[in-house]
Amino acid sequence: MDIINAVAEETVFRNEENGYTVLTIRLGRHHVTAVGIMPQVGEGERLELGGSWVEHPSYGEQLKVETIKIFPPETKSGIERYLASGLIRGVRSSLAKMIVDHFGNDTLRVIAEEPMRLMEVSGIGKKKAEMIAESYAEQAEEREAMLFLQKYNIPPKLSVKIFKQYNENVQQIITTNPYRLVEDIDGIGFKTADKIAESVGIERISEYRIHAGIHFVLREAVSGTGHCFLPKEELVQSARQILGVPRDLIDTQLDTMILNHDVIAEIIPDDDEGDLIAIYEPSICSAEKIVAGRLSELMAGKLKKPRLDPDRVIDTMEREEGITLHPQQRLAVKTAVEYGVSIITGGPGTGKTTIIKCILRLLDGQKVLLAAPTGRAAKRMGEACGQEAMTLHRLLEYAPDIESFQRNEDNPLKCSALIIDEMSMVDIFLMRAAVNAMASGMRLIMVGDVDQLPSVGAGNVLRDLINSNEFPMVRLSEIFRQNEKSMIVYNAHLINSGEMPRMNAKGSDFFFERQTMPSDAAESIVNLVSRRLPGFLKVDPFWQIQVLAPTRKGDCGVIALNTRLQAALNPPSYEKNEYVRGETVFRVGDKVMQTKNNYQMTWERHLPDGDYDTGSGIFNGDMGRISSIDKEDKVVTVVFDDDREVEYGPMDMEDLELAYCISIHKSQGNEFPAVVLPVVGGPPMLLTRNLLYTGVTRAKRLVMLVGRESAIDQMIRNTHIVKRYSALKWRIISLSEVKRT
């Protein structure tokens, strides 16, 4: 490895995602190119680079950097260029020249040790001097931390996160207990921490390591599979696999964690496996208990009776709207107003929205709030019912700065009833927040399709509530939302009952195109979205046609189809700026989706009167379009489909994905005029009946399946549902039994 000393001239290219940099450096009188993963370097800084010389076929000789040390510039011109490089907040080229002209070679020492002397320079006041000094110190600390972390092969993106979490304590934490990274920092897994621990000499049998491994297995079970707990034996076996230590060490550490209340152990009855020793993260165990207890209280609450007769209200609504409610629907309306907690479940077209509208009429004079888990679902609910509906986060007044809901047991909602739609998407934590905000005497009316995919988050709330048999529940089975030609709703019910859908009928809206090879299916999907369907339906291919994929990988997976569809619908152009993150190219005009809840991100919405609204919170599943990319400041601006405008910096971009194609899981709570679905086969664990059912029920005007009939049949016959460990059903039943005795 060659060691050379050079001066940084210009950063030609830098990928903020992985730190890969193309840097022009000066060796004496010569300028050469250095490439590799490195911290951000300011112009004029002195460098000690270790690496090897390589010959690039297009750009000639380059230094491939393996190690780097950065030293402050010593000459006046070097200091001036460094200050003007953009690394120090508040200093541009003109001010950098004035500062260096005044302090000369002593400039950087003055900033570090006597920052108030900067006020000697015209135009610099106390606040400006403090800002420059603070930025210089932060930049120096962050660079030192990144160079330290680089020794352990931690990517720059994660290095920045680690520094922001621990600041000057980085080195002390890394060298004593790097497993804290797993708990404190999103994006760092146990394996990464384990490699760091090994490199700093922490033994494999360390209590820190075993403690972290047990927590990691539990959290992976929650975030990856949606479990609320793991049986002790399953937890121990999984921990043994990742830790590679004797079982007795894991048992001992787990006992210690239980005694210290780091985890909770309870005996839980299970329908399939008998009594289990359940190991919980404390927050999830608490959430289950709160949900069960609050629902029991709501069931026992004294309700304000409606002033109108249910049958007369229903009769009036039937006359006015020219409809006839089925006995199931009548029963659902009456049940909802009679009990403190009720459930209405049914597939598409079974009249759930009609029932909600009737309940609103019946409770005329009482305040009824409408809510749903996602923005799109809430918007659709509000439009259908003629009354404002909110996301549950907005309704419960989530405060991102303190990461909690402002509506709670001490500050409950002010209403007589809360109706929640799309209940299958509600996880145990959101359910806890909702019931915590309800006082005794309120009605909780839950509406959803239990046959859809369960929530992305932990738990199986709707199914557990139904299976407890402790709450009044009406299951709707008759199809009402159906016209003579539409087959979407009819076929959804066929799929749900285990039958093949009826496809390609003349004048229908449910089609199948046979393509035996996945690559051919992918090509056909692109052609359908970009050319054939927009002309046939007279729709916008961006917003009114959505491709939903069962898997992320493969020719017909989310990743590959997004690349193909982007090339067809939004090809590169000199007029469109781009932002590269990893292997994904984001381009002005791209359709994108937020993939994680981010409660801190701020947004603006421009109003028709010229004013604007502001707020915070961008949520998993929100979809929008890139309106601009500022390449210099590395800011990507996205306008979401409800007109919220959000600026994404480099760290925020990791939660943004192209959305020409999205997974069926991510589509929950949404509806699209047309849905295109690849059906080309794949892992049986992924390709299930409820996955196909969920995808098909996202469409309003047209469904297009592309692939093989055998793959459709495979999904319909696959009724496997991944078991989620949850004790909510048992807790509800136990509370009811106690009350009955």
Stockholm file with secondary structure:
# STOCKHOLM 1.0

chainA/1-741         MDIINAVAEETVFRNEENGYTVLTIRLGRHHVTAVGIMPQVGEGERLELGGSWVEHPSYGEQLKVETIKIFPPETKSGIERYLASGLIRGVRSSLAKMIVDHFGNDTLRVIAEEPMRLMEVSGIGKKKAEMIAESYAEQAEEREAMLFLQKYNIPPKLSVKIFKQYNENVQQIITTNPYRLVEDIDGIGFKTADKIAESVGIERISEYRIHAGIHFVLREAVSGTGHCFLPKEELVQSARQILGVPRDLIDTQLDTMILNHDVIAEIIPDDDEGDLIAIYEPSICSAEKIVAGRLSELMAGKLKKPRLDPDRVIDTMEREEGITLHPQQRLAVKTAVEYGVSIITGGPGTGKTTIIKCILRLLDGQKVLLAAPTGRAAKRMGEACGQEAMTLHRLLEYAPDIESFQRNEDNPLKCSALIIDEMSMVDIFLMRAAVNAMASGMRLIMVGDVDQLPSVGAGNVLRDLINSNEFPMVRLSEIFRQNEKSMIVYNAHLINSGEMPRMNAKGSDFFFERQTMPSDAAESIVNLVSRRLPGFLKVDPFWQIQVLAPTRKGDCGVIALNTRLQAALNPPSYEKNEYVRGETVFRVGDKVMQTKNNYQMTWERHLPDGDYDTGSGIFNGDMGRISSIDKEDKVVTVVFDDDREVEYGPMDMEDLELAYCISIHKSQGNEFPAVVLPVVGGPPMLLTRNLLYTGVTRAKRLVMLVGRESAIDQMIRNTHIVKRYSALKWRIISLSEVKRT
#=GR chainA/1-741 SS CEEEEEEEEEEEEECTTTCEEEEEEEETTEEEEEEEECCCCCTTCEEEEEEEEEEETTTEEEEEEEEEEEECCCSHHHHHHHHTTSSSTTCCHHHHHHHHHHHGGGHHHHHHHCGGGGGGSTTCCHHHHHHHHHHHHHHHHHHHHHHHHHTTTCCHHHHHHHHHHHGGGHHHHHHHCTTHHHHHSTTCCHHHHHHHHHHTTCCTTCHHHHHHHHHHHHHHIIIIICCSEEEHHHHHHHHHHHHCCCHHHHHHHHHHHHHTTSSEEEEEEETTTEEEEEEECHHHHHHHHHHHHHHHHHHHSCCCCCSSCHHHHHHHHHHHHTCCCCHHHHHHHHHHHHSSEEEEEECTTSSHHHHHHHHHHHTTTSCEEEEESSHHHHHHHHHHHTSCEEEHHHHTTEETTTTEESCBTTBCCCCSEEEECCGGGCCHHHHHHHHHTCCTTCEEEEEECTTSCCCSSSCCHHHHHHHHTCSCEEEECSCCSCCSSCCHHHHHHHHHTTCCCCCSCTTCSEEEEECSSHHHHHHHHHHIIIIIHHHHHTCCTTTSEEEEESCSSSTTSHHHHHHHHHHHHSCCCTTSCEEEETTEEEETTCEEEECSCEEEEEEEEECTTSCEEEEEEECTTCEEEEEEEETTTTEEEEEETTSCEEEECTTGGGGEEECSEEETGGGTTCCEEEEEEEECCCCTTTCCHHHHHHHHTTEEEEEEEEECHHHHHHHHHCCCCCCCCCCHHHHHHHHHHHHHC
#=GC SS_cons         CEEEEEEEEEEEEECTTTCEEEEEEEETTEEEEEEEECCCCCTTCEEEEEEEEEEETTTEEEEEEEEEEEECCCSHHHHHHHHTTSSSTTCCHHHHHHHHHHHGGGHHHHHHHCGGGGGGSTTCCHHHHHHHHHHHHHHHHHHHHHHHHHTTTCCHHHHHHHHHHHGGGHHHHHHHCTTHHHHHSTTCCHHHHHHHHHHTTCCTTCHHHHHHHHHHHHHHIIIIICCSEEEHHHHHHHHHHHHCCCHHHHHHHHHHHHHTTSSEEEEEEETTTEEEEEEECHHHHHHHHHHHHHHHHHHHSCCCCCSSCHHHHHHHHHHHHTCCCCHHHHHHHHHHHHSSEEEEEECTTSSHHHHHHHHHHHTTTSCEEEEESSHHHHHHHHHHHTSCEEEHHHHTTEETTTTEESCBTTBCCCCSEEEECCGGGCCHHHHHHHHHTCCTTCEEEEEECTTSCCCSSSCCHHHHHHHHTCSCEEEECSCCSCCSSCCHHHHHHHHHTTCCCCCSCTTCSEEEEECSSHHHHHHHHHHIIIIIHHHHHTCCTTTSEEEEESCSSSTTSHHHHHHHHHHHHSCCCTTSCEEEETTEEEETTCEEEECSCEEEEEEEEECTTSCEEEEEEECTTCEEEEEEEETTTTEEEEEETTSCEEEECTTGGGGEEECSEEETGGGTTCCEEEEEEEECCCCTTTCCHHHHHHHHTTEEEEEEEEECHHHHHHHHHCCCCCCCCCCHHHHHHHHHHHHHC
//
